[in-house]
Amino acid sequence: MNKTEAAKLQKWIAENSTSKILSITGSTDEVGSSGYNDTLSQKRVSFIYNQIKGKVNIRPDFKSISLGEKGATSSNKAENRKAIIHYLLEKDLDKENEVLGIKNEEPEVVIPDDAPLAEKVKLAKVGTKILLKNINFYQNTFATVPESQGALYDLLFVMQNNPNLKIEIQGHICCIDKDYRNLSLDRAKQIKRFLVFNGIQQYRIQTKGFGVTQPIYPIPEETPEKAAANRRVEIEILSKK
């Protein structure tokens, strides 16, 4: 840098100690080969970076952009031999992610395993899967055993009390290498039939059978408890609005 430009840079540094640098872009004129200009523009970025380092805040994922002669946008060659500092003033730092188009991740919601189904649905986000406990079927059929009535009515009450809730009921089976009879889907459909029979609109409920493709434990299961865990019904939250 000549003395005039070096003085400008030092003045900018002094005025921006509380700013934050997002990136530095270097470019050249069109004199010389493309490879030479790419290297030269990177050296210009590195020079500016070393002048600024420790004096102005820099993002941890700071971007160093070397444009070479591709950054030549002016008919005046001197104007193309440059480095551009992209930065945010202190007053704008709270908008940093917005300016960069970075979406703030929502904190992960922890759903207690022993919470009532209504509470689990309340805490759940779209895409969350919830195990329906205590829903069991007669062996090799899609008929629910009488002991499942309590869990079925819990699900019914949740659907009744959340009129905008849409779910997918997902069936899983255990113990065999393939769901030859599509039993997992039939079991999911059976639960849907129960809800529809009791007044829940069909469009709010989808069904899917996963067979043995998503086991919690490897098949064949080592214990009856692991087989029971694989043999399950879950709901996935599709919409709550």
C-alpha positions in Angstrom: 0.0 0.0 0.0 1.2 3.5 -0.7 1.4 6.0 2.3 -2.0 7.6 1.5 -3.9 4.3 1.5 -2.0 3.0 4.5 -3.0 6.1 6.4 -6.7 5.5 5.4 -6.5 1.9 6.7 -5.0 2.9 10.0 -7.7 5.6 10.4 -10.4 3.1 9.7 -8.9 0.6 12.2 -8.9 3.3 14.9 -12.6 4.2 14.2 -13.8 0.6 14.1 -12.2 -1.2 17.1 -15.8 -2.2 18.2 -16.9 -3.3 14.7 -16.8 -6.9 13.4 -15.3 -8.0 10.1 -17.2 -10.6 8.2 -15.0 -11.0 5.2 -12.2 -9.4 3.1 -12.3 -9.6 -0.7 -9.2 -9.0 -2.8 -9.1 -8.2 -6.6 -6.6 -7.1 -9.3 -6.6 -5.5 -12.7 -6.4 -7.7 -15.8 -2.6 -7.3 -16.3 -0.8 -10.6 -16.0 -2.0 -14.2 -16.1 -5.1 -15.4 -14.2 -3.1 -17.6 -11.9 -0.7 -14.8 -11.0 -3.7 -12.5 -10.3 -5.4 -15.0 -8.2 -2.3 -15.3 -6.0 -1.8 -11.6 -5.9 -5.4 -10.9 -4.8 -5.0 -13.5 -2.0 -1.8 -11.8 -0.9 -3.6 -8.5 -0.7 -6.3 -10.0 1.5 -3.6 -11.5 3.7 -1.8 -8.2 4.0 -5.0 -6.4 5.1 -5.9 -9.2 7.5 -2.5 -9.0 9.2 -2.8 -5.2 9.5 -6.2 -5.6 11.2 -5.7 -8.8 13.3 -6.0 -8.1 17.0 -7.2 -4.5 16.5 -10.8 -5.1 15.1 -13.1 -8.0 15.9 -13.2 -10.7 13.3 -15.8 -13.5 12.9 -14.5 -16.9 13.8 -15.6 -18.2 10.4 -14.1 -15.1 8.7 -14.2 -15.4 4.9 -11.1 -14.7 2.8 -12.3 -14.1 -0.8 -9.8 -14.0 -3.7 -11.4 -12.7 -6.9 -8.3 -12.1 -8.9 -9.0 -10.3 -12.2 -12.7 -11.5 -11.9 -13.1 -8.6 -9.5 -12.2 -6.1 -12.2 -15.4 -4.2 -12.7 -14.1 -0.7 -13.4 -12.6 0.6 -16.7 -10.0 2.3 -14.5 -7.3 -0.3 -13.8 -6.2 1.4 -10.5 -9.7 1.0 -9.1 -9.6 -2.8 -9.7 -6.5 -3.2 -7.6 -8.2 -3.2 -4.2 -9.4 -5.0 -1.1 -12.9 -4.6 0.3 -13.6 -5.1 4.0 -17.2 -6.2 4.7 -18.0 -5.4 8.4 -20.8 -4.6 10.8 -20.8 -1.6 13.1 -21.3 -2.2 16.8 -24.8 -0.9 16.8 -25.7 -3.6 14.2 -24.1 -6.6 15.8 -27.4 -7.9 17.2 -28.5 -8.3 13.6 -25.4 -10.2 12.6 -27.1 -13.6 11.8 -30.0 -11.8 10.0 -27.5 -9.9 7.8 -25.7 -13.1 7.0 -28.9 -15.1 6.4 -28.1 -17.4 9.3 -31.2 -18.8 11.0 -31.1 -19.1 14.8 -31.6 -22.7 15.7 -34.4 -23.3 18.1 -33.3 -25.0 21.4 -33.9 -28.7 21.5 -37.1 -29.5 23.4 -36.7 -32.3 25.9 -39.9 -34.3 26.3 -40.1 -36.4 29.5 -40.7 -40.0 28.8 -43.2 -40.3 31.7 -45.2 -37.2 30.7 -48.9 -37.7 29.7 -49.5 -37.9 26.0 -51.2 -34.4 26.0 -48.1 -32.9 27.5 -45.8 -34.6 25.0 -47.9 -33.3 22.1 -47.9 -29.8 23.6 -44.1 -29.8 23.8 -43.5 -31.5 20.5 -42.5 -29.7 17.3 -43.4 -30.6 13.7 -41.5 -33.7 12.9 -41.3 -35.0 16.4 -42.2 -38.7 16.9 -44.0 -39.9 20.0 -44.3 -43.5 21.1 -47.9 -44.5 22.0 -47.4 -46.6 25.1 -49.6 -49.5 26.1 -51.2 -50.0 22.6 -50.9 -53.8 21.9 -52.5 -56.2 19.4 -53.5 -59.8 19.3 -50.7 -61.9 17.9 -50.4 -61.7 14.1 -53.5 -59.5 13.8 -54.3 -55.8 13.7 -57.0 -56.1 16.4 -56.1 -54.2 19.6 -56.4 -55.9 22.9 -58.9 -54.5 25.5 -56.0 -53.2 27.7 -55.2 -50.7 24.9 -58.5 -48.8 25.3 -57.0 -46.3 27.8 -54.1 -45.3 25.4 -56.5 -45.1 22.5 -58.8 -42.7 24.3 -55.8 -40.6 25.4 -54.9 -40.2 21.7 -58.6 -39.4 20.9 -58.8 -36.7 23.6 -55.6 -35.1 22.3 -57.0 -35.0 18.8 -60.3 -33.6 20.1 -58.6 -30.9 22.2 -56.2 -29.9 19.4 -58.4 -29.3 16.3 -55.5 -28.1 14.2 -53.3 -31.1 15.0 -52.4 -33.4 12.1 -50.5 -36.6 12.7 -49.1 -39.7 10.9 -49.6 -43.0 12.7 -46.6 -45.2 12.1 -46.7 -49.0 12.7 -43.6 -51.2 13.4 -43.4 -54.9 14.0 -40.7 -57.2 15.4 -39.1 -60.6 15.2 -39.2 -61.4 11.4 -37.0 -60.4 8.5 -39.9 -58.8 6.5 -43.4 -57.6 6.9 -44.9 -60.0 4.4 -48.5 -59.2 5.2 -48.1 -55.5 5.7 -49.2 -55.9 9.3 -47.5 -52.8 10.5 -49.6 -50.6 8.1 -52.8 -52.5 9.0 -52.2 -51.8 12.7 -51.7 -48.1 12.0 -54.9 -48.0 9.9 -56.8 -49.7 12.8 -55.9 -46.9 15.1 -57.0 -44.4 12.5 -60.3 -46.2 12.1 -60.8 -45.9 15.9 -60.2 -42.1 15.7 -62.4 -41.6 12.7 -65.2 -43.7 14.2 -65.1 -41.3 17.2 -65.4 -38.2 15.1 -61.9 -37.2 14.1 -61.7 -36.0 10.4 -59.8 -38.4 8.1 -57.7 -35.6 6.6 -56.0 -35.0 9.9 -54.6 -38.6 10.1 -52.1 -40.3 7.8 -50.8 -43.8 8.2 -47.6 -45.6 7.4 -46.2 -49.0 8.0 -42.5 -49.4 8.4 -42.5 -53.2 9.0 -39.1 -54.1 10.5 -37.1 -51.4 8.7 -36.7 -49.1 11.7 -36.0 -51.4 14.7 -34.8 -49.9 18.0 -32.9 -53.2 18.6 -31.3 -55.5 16.0 -33.5 -58.3 14.7 -33.7 -61.1 15.7 -34.1 -59.6 19.2 -32.1 -61.0 22.1 -34.8 -60.7 24.6 -38.6 -60.5 24.8 -38.3 -56.9 26.1 -36.3 -55.8 23.0 -38.9 -57.5 20.8 -41.6 -55.6 22.6 -39.7 -52.3 22.1 -39.4 -52.9 18.3 -43.1 -53.9 18.1 -44.6 -50.4 18.6 -46.8 -47.6 17.3 -45.7 -44.0 17.1 -47.2 -40.8 15.9 -45.3 -38.1 14.0 -46.5 -34.5 14.4 -47.3 -33.2 10.9 -48.9 -29.9 11.8 -50.1 -28.0 14.9 -51.5 -24.9 13.2 
